[in-house]
Amino acid sequence: MKKLLFAFTILLFFGTAAKAQTSYKFALGLGVDTALEGATFVGATGKYFFSSNHVGQADLGFEDKATIITALYSYHKQIKGASGLRWYTGAGPSIVLVDGFDNVFALRPHLGLDFKINGVPFVANFDWRPSIVLSDGFDNEVGAFGLGLQFAFK
Protein backbone atom coordinates (compact mmCIF):
# COMPACT_ATOMS: atom_id res chain seq x y z
CA MET A 1 0.00 0.00 0.00
CA LYS A 2 2.84 2.41 0.82
CA LYS A 3 4.41 1.71 -2.58
CA LEU A 4 1.10 2.53 -4.30
CA LEU A 5 0.80 5.84 -2.44
CA PHE A 6 4.42 6.73 -3.22
CA ALA A 7 3.97 5.93 -6.93
CA PHE A 8 0.77 7.97 -7.03
CA THR A 9 2.52 10.95 -5.42
CA ILE A 10 5.37 10.78 -7.95
CA LEU A 11 2.86 10.61 -10.80
CA LEU A 12 1.00 13.65 -9.51
CA PHE A 13 4.09 15.79 -9.06
CA PHE A 14 6.11 14.79 -12.10
CA GLY A 15 3.84 12.89 -14.46
CA THR A 16 2.24 15.76 -16.34
CA ALA A 17 2.57 19.46 -17.04
CA ALA A 18 -1.11 20.40 -17.16
CA LYS A 19 -1.89 24.06 -16.59
CA ALA A 20 -3.35 24.64 -13.14
CA GLN A 21 -6.44 26.78 -12.67
CA THR A 22 -9.26 27.29 -10.21
CA SER A 23 -11.83 25.60 -12.45
CA TYR A 24 -11.17 22.26 -14.08
CA LYS A 25 -12.93 19.94 -16.50
CA PHE A 26 -11.56 16.55 -15.44
CA ALA A 27 -9.73 15.14 -12.41
CA LEU A 28 -8.17 11.75 -11.82
CA GLY A 29 -6.59 10.43 -8.65
CA LEU A 30 -6.76 8.36 -5.50
CA GLY A 31 -9.94 7.84 -3.51
CA VAL A 32 -10.86 6.31 -0.16
CA ASP A 33 -14.40 5.08 0.50
CA THR A 34 -15.63 3.85 3.87
CA ALA A 35 -18.58 1.83 2.71
CA LEU A 36 -20.37 -1.12 4.30
CA GLU A 37 -19.73 -2.89 7.59
CA GLY A 38 -16.66 -0.74 8.37
CA ALA A 39 -14.79 -1.67 5.18
CA THR A 40 -12.32 0.88 3.78
CA PHE A 41 -11.80 0.77 0.03
CA VAL A 42 -8.81 2.46 -1.65
CA GLY A 43 -8.43 2.94 -5.38
CA ALA A 44 -8.94 5.15 -8.40
CA THR A 45 -11.41 8.02 -8.61
CA GLY A 46 -12.27 10.36 -11.45
CA LYS A 47 -14.55 13.37 -11.95
CA TYR A 48 -15.81 14.89 -15.19
CA PHE A 49 -17.68 18.21 -15.44
CA PHE A 50 -20.42 17.99 -18.08
CA SER A 51 -21.14 21.67 -17.36
CA SER A 52 -20.14 24.11 -14.63
CA ASN A 53 -22.58 22.47 -12.18
CA HIS A 54 -23.23 18.91 -13.41
CA VAL A 55 -20.58 16.30 -12.64
CA GLY A 56 -20.11 12.58 -13.11
CA GLN A 57 -17.80 10.65 -10.82
CA ALA A 58 -16.57 7.07 -11.02
CA ASP A 59 -14.77 5.20 -8.22
CA LEU A 60 -13.08 1.81 -8.23
CA GLY A 61 -11.91 0.69 -4.78
CA PHE A 62 -10.28 -2.40 -3.36
CA GLU A 63 -10.26 -3.97 0.07
CA ASP A 64 -9.33 -7.41 1.35
CA LYS A 65 -11.48 -9.86 -0.68
CA ALA A 66 -13.83 -7.11 -1.94
CA THR A 67 -14.09 -4.56 -4.74
CA ILE A 68 -16.47 -1.59 -4.94
CA ILE A 69 -17.61 0.12 -8.13
CA THR A 70 -19.45 3.41 -7.69
CA ALA A 71 -20.93 5.86 -10.23
CA LEU A 72 -22.17 9.18 -8.87
CA TYR A 73 -23.97 12.20 -10.29
CA SER A 74 -23.33 15.48 -8.45
CA TYR A 75 -24.59 19.03 -8.61
CA HIS A 76 -21.67 21.39 -7.77
CA LYS A 77 -22.04 25.01 -6.71
CA GLN A 78 -19.33 27.58 -5.96
CA ILE A 79 -19.31 28.95 -2.40
CA LYS A 80 -19.38 32.75 -2.63
CA GLY A 81 -16.29 34.41 -1.19
CA ALA A 82 -14.30 31.15 -1.10
CA SER A 83 -12.29 30.83 -4.29
CA GLY A 84 -11.93 27.24 -5.42
CA LEU A 85 -14.35 25.84 -2.83
CA ARG A 86 -17.58 24.19 -4.01
CA TRP A 87 -20.27 22.25 -2.21
CA TYR A 88 -21.94 19.35 -3.97
CA THR A 89 -24.74 16.87 -3.58
CA GLY A 90 -26.10 13.98 -5.59
CA ALA A 91 -26.53 10.22 -5.70
CA GLY A 92 -25.59 7.09 -7.55
CA PRO A 93 -25.31 3.32 -7.34
CA SER A 94 -22.57 1.15 -5.87
CA ILE A 95 -21.93 -2.53 -6.29
CA VAL A 96 -19.68 -4.37 -3.88
CA LEU A 97 -18.20 -7.59 -5.22
CA VAL A 98 -17.31 -9.77 -2.24
CA ASP A 99 -15.27 -12.96 -2.65
CA GLY A 100 -17.35 -15.91 -1.49
CA PHE A 101 -20.56 -13.91 -0.85
CA ASP A 102 -23.43 -12.44 -2.83
CA ASN A 103 -22.82 -9.06 -4.44
CA VAL A 104 -24.15 -6.05 -2.55
CA PHE A 105 -26.09 -3.31 -4.35
CA ALA A 106 -26.55 0.10 -2.73
CA LEU A 107 -27.77 3.59 -3.50
CA ARG A 108 -25.25 6.24 -2.35
CA PRO A 109 -26.59 9.76 -1.78
CA HIS A 110 -23.77 12.15 -0.98
CA LEU A 111 -23.05 15.68 0.25
CA GLY A 112 -19.57 17.17 0.26
CA LEU A 113 -16.93 19.81 -0.44
CA ASP A 114 -14.58 20.08 -3.43
CA PHE A 115 -11.48 22.31 -3.10
CA LYS A 116 -9.17 23.42 -5.91
CA ILE A 117 -6.40 25.90 -5.05
CA ASN A 118 -5.64 28.41 -7.79
CA GLY A 119 -2.20 27.75 -9.28
CA VAL A 120 -1.99 24.18 -7.95
CA PRO A 121 -3.18 21.28 -10.14
CA PHE A 122 -4.66 19.27 -7.25
CA VAL A 123 -8.24 18.83 -6.12
CA ALA A 124 -9.25 17.57 -2.69
CA ASN A 125 -12.77 16.47 -1.88
CA PHE A 126 -14.54 15.05 1.12
CA ASP A 127 -18.11 13.80 1.29
CA TRP A 128 -20.60 12.04 3.45
CA ARG A 129 -22.02 9.13 1.42
CA PRO A 130 -24.32 6.84 3.36
CA SER A 131 -25.30 3.51 1.82
CA ILE A 132 -28.91 2.53 1.30
CA VAL A 133 -28.56 -1.21 0.72
CA LEU A 134 -30.87 -2.69 -1.91
CA SER A 135 -29.85 -6.33 -1.46
CA ASP A 136 -30.04 -8.78 1.44
CA GLY A 137 -27.19 -9.54 3.81
CA PHE A 138 -26.00 -6.08 4.87
CA ASP A 139 -27.54 -3.19 6.78
CA ASN A 140 -27.75 0.42 5.66
CA GLU A 141 -24.64 2.42 6.57
CA VAL A 142 -25.10 6.02 7.76
CA GLY A 143 -21.50 6.65 8.81
CA ALA A 144 -19.84 6.27 5.40
CA PHE A 145 -17.48 8.86 3.92
CA GLY A 146 -15.44 9.44 0.79
CA LEU A 147 -12.12 11.24 0.44
CA GLY A 148 -10.30 12.04 -2.79
CA LEU A 149 -7.04 13.64 -3.91
CA GLN A 150 -6.97 14.16 -7.65
CA PHE A 151 -4.87 15.78 -10.36
CA ALA A 152 -6.91 18.38 -12.26
CA PHE A 153 -6.92 18.75 -16.04
CA LYS A 154 -8.50 21.56 -18.09
Disulfide bonds with the S-S distance in Angstrom:
none
